[in-house]
Amino acid sequence: MEPDRKASFPKEFVHLFEAHFPRLARYLNRLTGDLDLASDLAQEAFVRLYERGSMPDQPEAWLVSVAMNLLRTFASTRTRRLRLLTDARAEATLSDPPPAPDEGMAGIEERQRVRTALERMPERERRMLLLQAEGYTYRDIATAVRIHEASVGTLLVRARQTFRRHYEDLFGAS
């Protein structure tokens, strides 16, 4: 890395962290339903970027990819640990974060319905919808789920249709 490029990395890193940490953590929280885990994974992705010492070509997509790899590692480790526990203890589940104080009962129920419909979707489609909901670009989504950028729009349309179908099958047309 060039000397002045290396000197600008800390500033670029701080700017990227301030601008994108909350969005990455929200995406992971929506995916896992565990705010603490989501924050830890997002933080670890940024730690890995800092340790790398240089910005990748697509930093947002790189961070999502690293965070997803960390989540997969966490999930496989968790699965192995749960297998070792007794059946009664293995029923632990991730839950939604606590509702906001001003969120009414209807809002809480709707969030749970959406989460239930999302959980029935294929992982790739669920991830794409959640990334889009957090405002990631088609390029970032394509990189994160390892597809061609030109396919993102079509696959998002299909993902929304799948979500709608699951939601209506579970809770009726709204």
Chimera marker file (.cmm) of the C-alpha trace (Angstrom):
<marker_set name="trace">
<marker id="1" x="0.000" y="0.000" z="0.000" r="1" g="1" b="0" radius="0.5"/>
<marker id="2" x="1.248" y="3.500" z="-0.785" r="1" g="1" b="0" radius="0.5"/>
<marker id="3" x="2.332" y="5.587" z="2.244" r="1" g="1" b="0" radius="0.5"/>
<marker id="4" x="-0.397" y="8.261" z="1.957" r="1" g="1" b="0" radius="0.5"/>
<marker id="5" x="-3.034" y="5.618" z="1.197" r="1" g="1" b="0" radius="0.5"/>
<marker id="6" x="-1.950" y="3.745" z="4.326" r="1" g="1" b="0" radius="0.5"/>
<marker id="7" x="-2.145" y="6.972" z="6.351" r="1" g="1" b="0" radius="0.5"/>
<marker id="8" x="-5.715" y="7.606" z="5.175" r="1" g="1" b="0" radius="0.5"/>
<marker id="9" x="-6.937" y="4.103" z="6.103" r="1" g="1" b="0" radius="0.5"/>
<marker id="10" x="-7.716" y="4.966" z="9.764" r="1" g="1" b="0" radius="0.5"/>
<marker id="11" x="-9.872" y="7.930" z="8.683" r="1" g="1" b="0" radius="0.5"/>
<marker id="12" x="-11.628" y="5.855" z="6.026" r="1" g="1" b="0" radius="0.5"/>
<marker id="13" x="-12.173" y="3.108" z="8.589" r="1" g="1" b="0" radius="0.5"/>
<marker id="14" x="-13.707" y="5.465" z="11.166" r="1" g="1" b="0" radius="0.5"/>
<marker id="15" x="-15.991" y="6.991" z="8.527" r="1" g="1" b="0" radius="0.5"/>
<marker id="16" x="-17.086" y="3.540" z="7.315" r="1" g="1" b="0" radius="0.5"/>
<marker id="17" x="-17.672" y="2.346" z="10.886" r="1" g="1" b="0" radius="0.5"/>
<marker id="18" x="-19.771" y="5.370" z="11.818" r="1" g="1" b="0" radius="0.5"/>
<marker id="19" x="-21.781" y="5.207" z="8.613" r="1" g="1" b="0" radius="0.5"/>
<marker id="20" x="-22.355" y="1.462" z="8.344" r="1" g="1" b="0" radius="0.5"/>
<marker id="21" x="-21.993" y="-0.299" z="11.697" r="1" g="1" b="0" radius="0.5"/>
<marker id="22" x="-25.617" y="0.388" z="12.736" r="1" g="1" b="0" radius="0.5"/>
<marker id="23" x="-26.976" y="-0.888" z="9.409" r="1" g="1" b="0" radius="0.5"/>
<marker id="24" x="-24.858" y="-4.054" z="9.483" r="1" g="1" b="0" radius="0.5"/>
<marker id="25" x="-25.855" y="-4.735" z="13.099" r="1" g="1" b="0" radius="0.5"/>
<marker id="26" x="-29.569" y="-4.219" z="12.266" r="1" g="1" b="0" radius="0.5"/>
<marker id="27" x="-29.303" y="-6.610" z="9.318" r="1" g="1" b="0" radius="0.5"/>
<marker id="28" x="-27.666" y="-9.270" z="11.503" r="1" g="1" b="0" radius="0.5"/>
<marker id="29" x="-30.223" y="-8.663" z="14.256" r="1" g="1" b="0" radius="0.5"/>
<marker id="30" x="-33.076" y="-9.202" z="11.808" r="1" g="1" b="0" radius="0.5"/>
<marker id="31" x="-31.371" y="-12.348" z="10.583" r="1" g="1" b="0" radius="0.5"/>
<marker id="32" x="-30.630" y="-13.815" z="14.019" r="1" g="1" b="0" radius="0.5"/>
<marker id="33" x="-33.192" y="-12.236" z="16.331" r="1" g="1" b="0" radius="0.5"/>
<marker id="34" x="-30.398" y="-11.716" z="18.872" r="1" g="1" b="0" radius="0.5"/>
<marker id="35" x="-29.254" y="-8.109" z="19.284" r="1" g="1" b="0" radius="0.5"/>
<marker id="36" x="-26.155" y="-8.958" z="21.329" r="1" g="1" b="0" radius="0.5"/>
<marker id="37" x="-24.995" y="-11.591" z="18.844" r="1" g="1" b="0" radius="0.5"/>
<marker id="38" x="-25.682" y="-9.240" z="15.931" r="1" g="1" b="0" radius="0.5"/>
<marker id="39" x="-23.639" y="-6.457" z="17.534" r="1" g="1" b="0" radius="0.5"/>
<marker id="40" x="-20.781" y="-8.841" z="18.310" r="1" g="1" b="0" radius="0.5"/>
<marker id="41" x="-20.701" y="-10.178" z="14.747" r="1" g="1" b="0" radius="0.5"/>
<marker id="42" x="-20.803" y="-6.693" z="13.217" r="1" g="1" b="0" radius="0.5"/>
<marker id="43" x="-18.054" y="-5.541" z="15.555" r="1" g="1" b="0" radius="0.5"/>
<marker id="44" x="-15.898" y="-8.565" z="14.723" r="1" g="1" b="0" radius="0.5"/>
<marker id="45" x="-16.339" y="-7.901" z="10.984" r="1" g="1" b="0" radius="0.5"/>
<marker id="46" x="-15.024" y="-4.373" z="11.516" r="1" g="1" b="0" radius="0.5"/>
<marker id="47" x="-12.159" y="-5.692" z="13.643" r="1" g="1" b="0" radius="0.5"/>
<marker id="48" x="-11.182" y="-7.978" z="10.761" r="1" g="1" b="0" radius="0.5"/>
<marker id="49" x="-11.284" y="-5.050" z="8.357" r="1" g="1" b="0" radius="0.5"/>
<marker id="50" x="-9.065" y="-3.004" z="10.669" r="1" g="1" b="0" radius="0.5"/>
<marker id="51" x="-6.621" y="-5.899" z="11.013" r="1" g="1" b="0" radius="0.5"/>
<marker id="52" x="-6.555" y="-6.166" z="7.211" r="1" g="1" b="0" radius="0.5"/>
<marker id="53" x="-5.170" y="-2.619" z="7.135" r="1" g="1" b="0" radius="0.5"/>
<marker id="54" x="-6.632" y="-1.597" z="3.778" r="1" g="1" b="0" radius="0.5"/>
<marker id="55" x="-10.023" y="-1.013" z="2.238" r="1" g="1" b="0" radius="0.5"/>
<marker id="56" x="-11.348" y="-3.691" z="-0.104" r="1" g="1" b="0" radius="0.5"/>
<marker id="57" x="-12.843" y="-2.625" z="-3.440" r="1" g="1" b="0" radius="0.5"/>
<marker id="58" x="-16.381" y="-2.923" z="-2.043" r="1" g="1" b="0" radius="0.5"/>
<marker id="59" x="-16.069" y="-2.392" z="1.720" r="1" g="1" b="0" radius="0.5"/>
<marker id="60" x="-19.776" y="-2.691" z="2.566" r="1" g="1" b="0" radius="0.5"/>
<marker id="61" x="-20.154" y="-5.954" z="0.665" r="1" g="1" b="0" radius="0.5"/>
<marker id="62" x="-16.879" y="-7.222" z="2.156" r="1" g="1" b="0" radius="0.5"/>
<marker id="63" x="-18.173" y="-6.506" z="5.665" r="1" g="1" b="0" radius="0.5"/>
<marker id="64" x="-21.473" y="-8.313" z="4.983" r="1" g="1" b="0" radius="0.5"/>
<marker id="65" x="-19.594" y="-11.329" z="3.603" r="1" g="1" b="0" radius="0.5"/>
<marker id="66" x="-17.252" y="-11.464" z="6.603" r="1" g="1" b="0" radius="0.5"/>
<marker id="67" x="-20.170" y="-11.070" z="9.017" r="1" g="1" b="0" radius="0.5"/>
<marker id="68" x="-22.081" y="-13.879" z="7.281" r="1" g="1" b="0" radius="0.5"/>
<marker id="69" x="-19.031" y="-16.155" z="7.492" r="1" g="1" b="0" radius="0.5"/>
<marker id="70" x="-18.758" y="-15.338" z="11.197" r="1" g="1" b="0" radius="0.5"/>
<marker id="71" x="-22.466" y="-16.109" z="11.643" r="1" g="1" b="0" radius="0.5"/>
<marker id="72" x="-22.093" y="-19.457" z="9.848" r="1" g="1" b="0" radius="0.5"/>
<marker id="73" x="-19.130" y="-20.323" z="12.060" r="1" g="1" b="0" radius="0.5"/>
<marker id="74" x="-21.087" y="-19.315" z="15.145" r="1" g="1" b="0" radius="0.5"/>
<marker id="75" x="-24.119" y="-21.338" z="14.026" r="1" g="1" b="0" radius="0.5"/>
<marker id="76" x="-22.106" y="-24.493" z="13.322" r="1" g="1" b="0" radius="0.5"/>
<marker id="77" x="-20.283" y="-24.204" z="16.649" r="1" g="1" b="0" radius="0.5"/>
<marker id="78" x="-23.584" y="-23.608" z="18.414" r="1" g="1" b="0" radius="0.5"/>
<marker id="79" x="-25.153" y="-26.610" z="16.671" r="1" g="1" b="0" radius="0.5"/>
<marker id="80" x="-22.295" y="-28.869" z="17.773" r="1" g="1" b="0" radius="0.5"/>
<marker id="81" x="-22.596" y="-27.627" z="21.348" r="1" g="1" b="0" radius="0.5"/>
<marker id="82" x="-26.357" y="-28.092" z="21.393" r="1" g="1" b="0" radius="0.5"/>
<marker id="83" x="-25.991" y="-31.685" z="20.204" r="1" g="1" b="0" radius="0.5"/>
<marker id="84" x="-23.876" y="-32.365" z="23.262" r="1" g="1" b="0" radius="0.5"/>
<marker id="85" x="-26.497" y="-31.004" z="25.646" r="1" g="1" b="0" radius="0.5"/>
<marker id="86" x="-29.497" y="-32.908" z="26.951" r="1" g="1" b="0" radius="0.5"/>
<marker id="87" x="-32.710" y="-32.765" z="24.901" r="1" g="1" b="0" radius="0.5"/>
<marker id="88" x="-34.353" y="-30.437" z="27.412" r="1" g="1" b="0" radius="0.5"/>
<marker id="89" x="-31.523" y="-27.922" z="27.247" r="1" g="1" b="0" radius="0.5"/>
<marker id="90" x="-31.210" y="-28.172" z="23.450" r="1" g="1" b="0" radius="0.5"/>
<marker id="91" x="-34.548" y="-26.400" z="22.969" r="1" g="1" b="0" radius="0.5"/>
<marker id="92" x="-32.972" y="-22.980" z="23.406" r="1" g="1" b="0" radius="0.5"/>
<marker id="93" x="-34.051" y="-20.550" z="20.685" r="1" g="1" b="0" radius="0.5"/>
<marker id="94" x="-33.146" y="-17.083" z="19.601" r="1" g="1" b="0" radius="0.5"/>
<marker id="95" x="-35.846" y="-14.541" z="20.213" r="1" g="1" b="0" radius="0.5"/>
<marker id="96" x="-36.761" y="-11.121" z="18.932" r="1" g="1" b="0" radius="0.5"/>
<marker id="97" x="-35.284" y="-8.178" z="20.750" r="1" g="1" b="0" radius="0.5"/>
<marker id="98" x="-37.637" y="-6.634" z="23.307" r="1" g="1" b="0" radius="0.5"/>
<marker id="99" x="-40.259" y="-4.358" z="21.769" r="1" g="1" b="0" radius="0.5"/>
<marker id="100" x="-39.897" y="-0.598" z="21.901" r="1" g="1" b="0" radius="0.5"/>
<marker id="101" x="-41.857" y="0.961" z="24.762" r="1" g="1" b="0" radius="0.5"/>
<marker id="102" x="-44.189" y="2.764" z="22.365" r="1" g="1" b="0" radius="0.5"/>
<marker id="103" x="-44.865" y="-0.308" z="20.207" r="1" g="1" b="0" radius="0.5"/>
<marker id="104" x="-48.409" y="-1.542" z="20.663" r="1" g="1" b="0" radius="0.5"/>
<marker id="105" x="-49.505" y="-5.167" z="20.889" r="1" g="1" b="0" radius="0.5"/>
<marker id="106" x="-50.527" y="-5.185" z="17.222" r="1" g="1" b="0" radius="0.5"/>
<marker id="107" x="-47.033" y="-4.069" z="16.184" r="1" g="1" b="0" radius="0.5"/>
<marker id="108" x="-45.410" y="-6.771" z="18.281" r="1" g="1" b="0" radius="0.5"/>
<marker id="109" x="-47.686" y="-9.426" z="16.790" r="1" g="1" b="0" radius="0.5"/>
<marker id="110" x="-46.994" y="-8.182" z="13.251" r="1" g="1" b="0" radius="0.5"/>
<marker id="111" x="-43.220" y="-8.335" z="13.821" r="1" g="1" b="0" radius="0.5"/>
<marker id="112" x="-43.592" y="-11.933" z="14.980" r="1" g="1" b="0" radius="0.5"/>
<marker id="113" x="-45.705" y="-12.812" z="11.929" r="1" g="1" b="0" radius="0.5"/>
<marker id="114" x="-43.093" y="-11.302" z="9.602" r="1" g="1" b="0" radius="0.5"/>
<marker id="115" x="-40.292" y="-13.185" z="11.399" r="1" g="1" b="0" radius="0.5"/>
<marker id="116" x="-42.256" y="-16.457" z="11.133" r="1" g="1" b="0" radius="0.5"/>
<marker id="117" x="-42.828" y="-15.979" z="7.395" r="1" g="1" b="0" radius="0.5"/>
<marker id="118" x="-39.147" y="-15.062" z="6.884" r="1" g="1" b="0" radius="0.5"/>
<marker id="119" x="-38.001" y="-18.169" z="8.757" r="1" g="1" b="0" radius="0.5"/>
<marker id="120" x="-39.873" y="-20.361" z="6.265" r="1" g="1" b="0" radius="0.5"/>
<marker id="121" x="-38.048" y="-18.851" z="3.308" r="1" g="1" b="0" radius="0.5"/>
<marker id="122" x="-34.867" y="-20.226" z="1.738" r="1" g="1" b="0" radius="0.5"/>
<marker id="123" x="-31.812" y="-18.632" z="3.353" r="1" g="1" b="0" radius="0.5"/>
<marker id="124" x="-30.595" y="-16.824" z="0.242" r="1" g="1" b="0" radius="0.5"/>
<marker id="125" x="-33.987" y="-15.174" z="-0.371" r="1" g="1" b="0" radius="0.5"/>
<marker id="126" x="-34.344" y="-14.205" z="3.292" r="1" g="1" b="0" radius="0.5"/>
<marker id="127" x="-30.858" y="-12.672" z="3.336" r="1" g="1" b="0" radius="0.5"/>
<marker id="128" x="-31.536" y="-10.722" z="0.138" r="1" g="1" b="0" radius="0.5"/>
<marker id="129" x="-34.772" y="-9.222" z="1.479" r="1" g="1" b="0" radius="0.5"/>
<marker id="130" x="-33.170" y="-8.240" z="4.765" r="1" g="1" b="0" radius="0.5"/>
<marker id="131" x="-30.160" y="-6.689" z="3.021" r="1" g="1" b="0" radius="0.5"/>
<marker id="132" x="-32.454" y="-4.694" z="0.761" r="1" g="1" b="0" radius="0.5"/>
<marker id="133" x="-34.553" y="-3.597" z="3.755" r="1" g="1" b="0" radius="0.5"/>
<marker id="134" x="-31.361" y="-2.185" z="5.285" r="1" g="1" b="0" radius="0.5"/>
<marker id="135" x="-30.616" y="-0.214" z="2.128" r="1" g="1" b="0" radius="0.5"/>
<marker id="136" x="-27.705" y="-2.205" z="0.721" r="1" g="1" b="0" radius="0.5"/>
<marker id="137" x="-27.075" y="-1.735" z="-2.990" r="1" g="1" b="0" radius="0.5"/>
<marker id="138" x="-27.649" y="-4.425" z="-5.595" r="1" g="1" b="0" radius="0.5"/>
<marker id="139" x="-23.865" y="-4.721" z="-5.894" r="1" g="1" b="0" radius="0.5"/>
<marker id="140" x="-23.507" y="-5.270" z="-2.135" r="1" g="1" b="0" radius="0.5"/>
<marker id="141" x="-26.337" y="-7.818" z="-2.125" r="1" g="1" b="0" radius="0.5"/>
<marker id="142" x="-24.830" y="-9.664" z="-5.100" r="1" g="1" b="0" radius="0.5"/>
<marker id="143" x="-21.435" y="-9.858" z="-3.422" r="1" g="1" b="0" radius="0.5"/>
<marker id="144" x="-22.877" y="-10.914" z="-0.064" r="1" g="1" b="0" radius="0.5"/>
<marker id="145" x="-24.955" y="-13.776" z="-1.469" r="1" g="1" b="0" radius="0.5"/>
<marker id="146" x="-22.483" y="-14.620" z="-4.245" r="1" g="1" b="0" radius="0.5"/>
<marker id="147" x="-24.667" y="-14.039" z="-7.291" r="1" g="1" b="0" radius="0.5"/>
<marker id="148" x="-24.315" y="-11.906" z="-10.414" r="1" g="1" b="0" radius="0.5"/>
<marker id="149" x="-25.398" y="-8.310" z="-9.849" r="1" g="1" b="0" radius="0.5"/>
<marker id="150" x="-27.725" y="-8.421" z="-12.886" r="1" g="1" b="0" radius="0.5"/>
<marker id="151" x="-29.729" y="-11.206" z="-11.179" r="1" g="1" b="0" radius="0.5"/>
<marker id="152" x="-30.455" y="-9.288" z="-7.975" r="1" g="1" b="0" radius="0.5"/>
<marker id="153" x="-33.603" y="-7.475" z="-9.154" r="1" g="1" b="0" radius="0.5"/>
<marker id="154" x="-35.267" y="-10.613" z="-10.502" r="1" g="1" b="0" radius="0.5"/>
<marker id="155" x="-34.329" y="-12.651" z="-7.446" r="1" g="1" b="0" radius="0.5"/>
<marker id="156" x="-35.641" y="-9.930" z="-5.113" r="1" g="1" b="0" radius="0.5"/>
<marker id="157" x="-38.991" y="-9.952" z="-6.933" r="1" g="1" b="0" radius="0.5"/>
<marker id="158" x="-39.149" y="-13.724" z="-6.484" r="1" g="1" b="0" radius="0.5"/>
<marker id="159" x="-38.115" y="-13.403" z="-2.835" r="1" g="1" b="0" radius="0.5"/>
<marker id="160" x="-40.918" y="-10.886" z="-2.174" r="1" g="1" b="0" radius="0.5"/>
<marker id="161" x="-43.405" y="-13.224" z="-3.872" r="1" g="1" b="0" radius="0.5"/>
<marker id="162" x="-42.162" y="-16.130" z="-1.746" r="1" g="1" b="0" radius="0.5"/>
<marker id="163" x="-42.453" y="-14.020" z="1.400" r="1" g="1" b="0" radius="0.5"/>
<marker id="164" x="-45.983" y="-12.924" z="0.466" r="1" g="1" b="0" radius="0.5"/>
<marker id="165" x="-47.009" y="-16.532" z="-0.238" r="1" g="1" b="0" radius="0.5"/>
<marker id="166" x="-45.640" y="-17.769" z="3.108" r="1" g="1" b="0" radius="0.5"/>
<marker id="167" x="-47.210" y="-14.858" z="4.976" r="1" g="1" b="0" radius="0.5"/>
<marker id="168" x="-50.624" y="-15.422" z="3.375" r="1" g="1" b="0" radius="0.5"/>
<marker id="169" x="-50.442" y="-19.207" z="3.892" r="1" g="1" b="0" radius="0.5"/>
<marker id="170" x="-49.721" y="-18.647" z="7.564" r="1" g="1" b="0" radius="0.5"/>
<marker id="171" x="-51.918" y="-15.673" z="8.372" r="1" g="1" b="0" radius="0.5"/>
<marker id="172" x="-54.331" y="-15.199" z="5.480" r="1" g="1" b="0" radius="0.5"/>
<marker id="173" x="-54.457" y="-12.366" z="2.974" r="1" g="1" b="0" radius="0.5"/>
<marker id="174" x="-54.268" y="-8.904" z="4.529" r="1" g="1" b="0" radius="0.5"/>
<link id1="1" id2="2" r="1" g="1" b="0" radius="0.2"/>
<link id1="2" id2="3" r="1" g="1" b="0" radius="0.2"/>
<link id1="3" id2="4" r="1" g="1" b="0" radius="0.2"/>
<link id1="4" id2="5" r="1" g="1" b="0" radius="0.2"/>
<link id1="5" id2="6" r="1" g="1" b="0" radius="0.2"/>
<link id1="6" id2="7" r="1" g="1" b="0" radius="0.2"/>
<link id1="7" id2="8" r="1" g="1" b="0" radius="0.2"/>
<link id1="8" id2="9" r="1" g="1" b="0" radius="0.2"/>
<link id1="9" id2="10" r="1" g="1" b="0" radius="0.2"/>
<link id1="10" id2="11" r="1" g="1" b="0" radius="0.2"/>
<link id1="11" id2="12" r="1" g="1" b="0" radius="0.2"/>
<link id1="12" id2="13" r="1" g="1" b="0" radius="0.2"/>
<link id1="13" id2="14" r="1" g="1" b="0" radius="0.2"/>
<link id1="14" id2="15" r="1" g="1" b="0" radius="0.2"/>
<link id1="15" id2="16" r="1" g="1" b="0" radius="0.2"/>
<link id1="16" id2="17" r="1" g="1" b="0" radius="0.2"/>
<link id1="17" id2="18" r="1" g="1" b="0" radius="0.2"/>
<link id1="18" id2="19" r="1" g="1" b="0" radius="0.2"/>
<link id1="19" id2="20" r="1" g="1" b="0" radius="0.2"/>
<link id1="20" id2="21" r="1" g="1" b="0" radius="0.2"/>
<link id1="21" id2="22" r="1" g="1" b="0" radius="0.2"/>
<link id1="22" id2="23" r="1" g="1" b="0" radius="0.2"/>
<link id1="23" id2="24" r="1" g="1" b="0" radius="0.2"/>
<link id1="24" id2="25" r="1" g="1" b="0" radius="0.2"/>
<link id1="25" id2="26" r="1" g="1" b="0" radius="0.2"/>
<link id1="26" id2="27" r="1" g="1" b="0" radius="0.2"/>
<link id1="27" id2="28" r="1" g="1" b="0" radius="0.2"/>
<link id1="28" id2="29" r="1" g="1" b="0" radius="0.2"/>
<link id1="29" id2="30" r="1" g="1" b="0" radius="0.2"/>
<link id1="30" id2="31" r="1" g="1" b="0" radius="0.2"/>
<link id1="31" id2="32" r="1" g="1" b="0" radius="0.2"/>
<link id1="32" id2="33" r="1" g="1" b="0" radius="0.2"/>
<link id1="33" id2="34" r="1" g="1" b="0" radius="0.2"/>
<link id1="34" id2="35" r="1" g="1" b="0" radius="0.2"/>
<link id1="35" id2="36" r="1" g="1" b="0" radius="0.2"/>
<link id1="36" id2="37" r="1" g="1" b="0" radius="0.2"/>
<link id1="37" id2="38" r="1" g="1" b="0" radius="0.2"/>
<link id1="38" id2="39" r="1" g="1" b="0" radius="0.2"/>
<link id1="39" id2="40" r="1" g="1" b="0" radius="0.2"/>
<link id1="40" id2="41" r="1" g="1" b="0" radius="0.2"/>
<link id1="41" id2="42" r="1" g="1" b="0" radius="0.2"/>
<link id1="42" id2="43" r="1" g="1" b="0" radius="0.2"/>
<link id1="43" id2="44" r="1" g="1" b="0" radius="0.2"/>
<link id1="44" id2="45" r="1" g="1" b="0" radius="0.2"/>
<link id1="45" id2="46" r="1" g="1" b="0" radius="0.2"/>
<link id1="46" id2="47" r="1" g="1" b="0" radius="0.2"/>
<link id1="47" id2="48" r="1" g="1" b="0" radius="0.2"/>
<link id1="48" id2="49" r="1" g="1" b="0" radius="0.2"/>
<link id1="49" id2="50" r="1" g="1" b="0" radius="0.2"/>
<link id1="50" id2="51" r="1" g="1" b="0" radius="0.2"/>
<link id1="51" id2="52" r="1" g="1" b="0" radius="0.2"/>
<link id1="52" id2="53" r="1" g="1" b="0" radius="0.2"/>
<link id1="53" id2="54" r="1" g="1" b="0" radius="0.2"/>
<link id1="54" id2="55" r="1" g="1" b="0" radius="0.2"/>
<link id1="55" id2="56" r="1" g="1" b="0" radius="0.2"/>
<link id1="56" id2="57" r="1" g="1" b="0" radius="0.2"/>
<link id1="57" id2="58" r="1" g="1" b="0" radius="0.2"/>
<link id1="58" id2="59" r="1" g="1" b="0" radius="0.2"/>
<link id1="59" id2="60" r="1" g="1" b="0" radius="0.2"/>
<link id1="60" id2="61" r="1" g="1" b="0" radius="0.2"/>
<link id1="61" id2="62" r="1" g="1" b="0" radius="0.2"/>
<link id1="62" id2="63" r="1" g="1" b="0" radius="0.2"/>
<link id1="63" id2="64" r="1" g="1" b="0" radius="0.2"/>
<link id1="64" id2="65" r="1" g="1" b="0" radius="0.2"/>
<link id1="65" id2="66" r="1" g="1" b="0" radius="0.2"/>
<link id1="66" id2="67" r="1" g="1" b="0" radius="0.2"/>
<link id1="67" id2="68" r="1" g="1" b="0" radius="0.2"/>
<link id1="68" id2="69" r="1" g="1" b="0" radius="0.2"/>
<link id1="69" id2="70" r="1" g="1" b="0" radius="0.2"/>
<link id1="70" id2="71" r="1" g="1" b="0" radius="0.2"/>
<link id1="71" id2="72" r="1" g="1" b="0" radius="0.2"/>
<link id1="72" id2="73" r="1" g="1" b="0" radius="0.2"/>
<link id1="73" id2="74" r="1" g="1" b="0" radius="0.2"/>
<link id1="74" id2="75" r="1" g="1" b="0" radius="0.2"/>
<link id1="75" id2="76" r="1" g="1" b="0" radius="0.2"/>
<link id1="76" id2="77" r="1" g="1" b="0" radius="0.2"/>
<link id1="77" id2="78" r="1" g="1" b="0" radius="0.2"/>
<link id1="78" id2="79" r="1" g="1" b="0" radius="0.2"/>
<link id1="79" id2="80" r="1" g="1" b="0" radius="0.2"/>
<link id1="80" id2="81" r="1" g="1" b="0" radius="0.2"/>
<link id1="81" id2="82" r="1" g="1" b="0" radius="0.2"/>
<link id1="82" id2="83" r="1" g="1" b="0" radius="0.2"/>
<link id1="83" id2="84" r="1" g="1" b="0" radius="0.2"/>
<link id1="84" id2="85" r="1" g="1" b="0" radius="0.2"/>
<link id1="85" id2="86" r="1" g="1" b="0" radius="0.2"/>
<link id1="86" id2="87" r="1" g="1" b="0" radius="0.2"/>
<link id1="87" id2="88" r="1" g="1" b="0" radius="0.2"/>
<link id1="88" id2="89" r="1" g="1" b="0" radius="0.2"/>
<link id1="89" id2="90" r="1" g="1" b="0" radius="0.2"/>
<link id1="90" id2="91" r="1" g="1" b="0" radius="0.2"/>
<link id1="91" id2="92" r="1" g="1" b="0" radius="0.2"/>
<link id1="92" id2="93" r="1" g="1" b="0" radius="0.2"/>
<link id1="93" id2="94" r="1" g="1" b="0" radius="0.2"/>
<link id1="94" id2="95" r="1" g="1" b="0" radius="0.2"/>
<link id1="95" id2="96" r="1" g="1" b="0" radius="0.2"/>
<link id1="96" id2="97" r="1" g="1" b="0" radius="0.2"/>
<link id1="97" id2="98" r="1" g="1" b="0" radius="0.2"/>
<link id1="98" id2="99" r="1" g="1" b="0" radius="0.2"/>
<link id1="99" id2="100" r="1" g="1" b="0" radius="0.2"/>
<link id1="100" id2="101" r="1" g="1" b="0" radius="0.2"/>
<link id1="101" id2="102" r="1" g="1" b="0" radius="0.2"/>
<link id1="102" id2="103" r="1" g="1" b="0" radius="0.2"/>
<link id1="103" id2="104" r="1" g="1" b="0" radius="0.2"/>
<link id1="104" id2="105" r="1" g="1" b="0" radius="0.2"/>
<link id1="105" id2="106" r="1" g="1" b="0" radius="0.2"/>
<link id1="106" id2="107" r="1" g="1" b="0" radius="0.2"/>
<link id1="107" id2="108" r="1" g="1" b="0" radius="0.2"/>
<link id1="108" id2="109" r="1" g="1" b="0" radius="0.2"/>
<link id1="109" id2="110" r="1" g="1" b="0" radius="0.2"/>
<link id1="110" id2="111" r="1" g="1" b="0" radius="0.2"/>
<link id1="111" id2="112" r="1" g="1" b="0" radius="0.2"/>
<link id1="112" id2="113" r="1" g="1" b="0" radius="0.2"/>
<link id1="113" id2="114" r="1" g="1" b="0" radius="0.2"/>
<link id1="114" id2="115" r="1" g="1" b="0" radius="0.2"/>
<link id1="115" id2="116" r="1" g="1" b="0" radius="0.2"/>
<link id1="116" id2="117" r="1" g="1" b="0" radius="0.2"/>
<link id1="117" id2="118" r="1" g="1" b="0" radius="0.2"/>
<link id1="118" id2="119" r="1" g="1" b="0" radius="0.2"/>
<link id1="119" id2="120" r="1" g="1" b="0" radius="0.2"/>
<link id1="120" id2="121" r="1" g="1" b="0" radius="0.2"/>
<link id1="121" id2="122" r="1" g="1" b="0" radius="0.2"/>
<link id1="122" id2="123" r="1" g="1" b="0" radius="0.2"/>
<link id1="123" id2="124" r="1" g="1" b="0" radius="0.2"/>
<link id1="124" id2="125" r="1" g="1" b="0" radius="0.2"/>
<link id1="125" id2="126" r="1" g="1" b="0" radius="0.2"/>
<link id1="126" id2="127" r="1" g="1" b="0" radius="0.2"/>
<link id1="127" id2="128" r="1" g="1" b="0" radius="0.2"/>
<link id1="128" id2="129" r="1" g="1" b="0" radius="0.2"/>
<link id1="129" id2="130" r="1" g="1" b="0" radius="0.2"/>
<link id1="130" id2="131" r="1" g="1" b="0" radius="0.2"/>
<link id1="131" id2="132" r="1" g="1" b="0" radius="0.2"/>
<link id1="132" id2="133" r="1" g="1" b="0" radius="0.2"/>
<link id1="133" id2="134" r="1" g="1" b="0" radius="0.2"/>
<link id1="134" id2="135" r="1" g="1" b="0" radius="0.2"/>
<link id1="135" id2="136" r="1" g="1" b="0" radius="0.2"/>
<link id1="136" id2="137" r="1" g="1" b="0" radius="0.2"/>
<link id1="137" id2="138" r="1" g="1" b="0" radius="0.2"/>
<link id1="138" id2="139" r="1" g="1" b="0" radius="0.2"/>
<link id1="139" id2="140" r="1" g="1" b="0" radius="0.2"/>
<link id1="140" id2="141" r="1" g="1" b="0" radius="0.2"/>
<link id1="141" id2="142" r="1" g="1" b="0" radius="0.2"/>
<link id1="142" id2="143" r="1" g="1" b="0" radius="0.2"/>
<link id1="143" id2="144" r="1" g="1" b="0" radius="0.2"/>
<link id1="144" id2="145" r="1" g="1" b="0" radius="0.2"/>
<link id1="145" id2="146" r="1" g="1" b="0" radius="0.2"/>
<link id1="146" id2="147" r="1" g="1" b="0" radius="0.2"/>
<link id1="147" id2="148" r="1" g="1" b="0" radius="0.2"/>
<link id1="148" id2="149" r="1" g="1" b="0" radius="0.2"/>
<link id1="149" id2="150" r="1" g="1" b="0" radius="0.2"/>
<link id1="150" id2="151" r="1" g="1" b="0" radius="0.2"/>
<link id1="151" id2="152" r="1" g="1" b="0" radius="0.2"/>
<link id1="152" id2="153" r="1" g="1" b="0" radius="0.2"/>
<link id1="153" id2="154" r="1" g="1" b="0" radius="0.2"/>
<link id1="154" id2="155" r="1" g="1" b="0" radius="0.2"/>
<link id1="155" id2="156" r="1" g="1" b="0" radius="0.2"/>
<link id1="156" id2="157" r="1" g="1" b="0" radius="0.2"/>
<link id1="157" id2="158" r="1" g="1" b="0" radius="0.2"/>
<link id1="158" id2="159" r="1" g="1" b="0" radius="0.2"/>
<link id1="159" id2="160" r="1" g="1" b="0" radius="0.2"/>
<link id1="160" id2="161" r="1" g="1" b="0" radius="0.2"/>
<link id1="161" id2="162" r="1" g="1" b="0" radius="0.2"/>
<link id1="162" id2="163" r="1" g="1" b="0" radius="0.2"/>
<link id1="163" id2="164" r="1" g="1" b="0" radius="0.2"/>
<link id1="164" id2="165" r="1" g="1" b="0" radius="0.2"/>
<link id1="165" id2="166" r="1" g="1" b="0" radius="0.2"/>
<link id1="166" id2="167" r="1" g="1" b="0" radius="0.2"/>
<link id1="167" id2="168" r="1" g="1" b="0" radius="0.2"/>
<link id1="168" id2="169" r="1" g="1" b="0" radius="0.2"/>
<link id1="169" id2="170" r="1" g="1" b="0" radius="0.2"/>
<link id1="170" id2="171" r="1" g="1" b="0" radius="0.2"/>
<link id1="171" id2="172" r="1" g="1" b="0" radius="0.2"/>
<link id1="172" id2="173" r="1" g="1" b="0" radius="0.2"/>
<link id1="173" id2="174" r="1" g="1" b="0" radius="0.2"/>
</marker_set>
